[in-house]
Amino acid sequence: MDKKEVVKSTIDFVKKTLKGAEGGHDWFHIERVYKNAKLIAEGEEVDLFIVELGSLLHDIADAKFYEGDESIGPKKAADFLRSMDVDETVILHIENIIRYVSFKSSLDTDKNGTFNSNELKVIQDADRLDAIGAIGIARTFNYGGFKNRTLYDPDIAPLVNQDKETYKNSKAPTINHFYEKLLLLKDKMNTETALKIAEKRHLFMEQYLDQFYNEWNGKA
């Protein structure tokens, strides 16, 4: 099976696997990250095949929907890729991308070794871009509703500089998530292409929050 056929089969696999998934982590999220990753990759020295597979499979089994089990995603991706006889070095790379792509992984101060690659940087940027701006706001409130969380509580302050476990176990109001993650992402971009896009989306979020607080406090 050639690379184009592998990518096509992976798209079909992801669509089927994520059918009915929570709206912020469904096939359409994957599709946006896939498109962003390919756009960013144009200006970077990367293996495009790994970028395509990694972006398509990065959320194949997000740990937050599997009781925090971070081993399921890499295993599910690896099993699928082996079924298509993808090279083991590529599979290992994809597994590591899935392990390290998330924001919460950057909060892990007790990692047993680290992993980095240009392909990971591109996919990480693409995933983070989908977490900010207009779509990022929509995804944040969609997930907050999915978890039945309060929109905002002025008496519950955001927790900055969280460790990984605190972040994973948070049940804070949805607005807090802007300060605990979304507004931090612009300065965590790895590539110049992603940073330029992130700056515009970051500004939109700041404007949204200004409007939110005005409406919350009964201002025009």
PyMOL commands that set and color helices and strands:
alter all, ss='L'
color gray80, all
select helices_A, chain A and resi 3-17+27-41+48-57+63-65+72-83+88-100+104-107+118-129+133-146+164-168+174-180+182-184+186-188+192-216
alter helices_A, ss='H'
color red, helices_A
deselect
rebuild
show_as cartoon
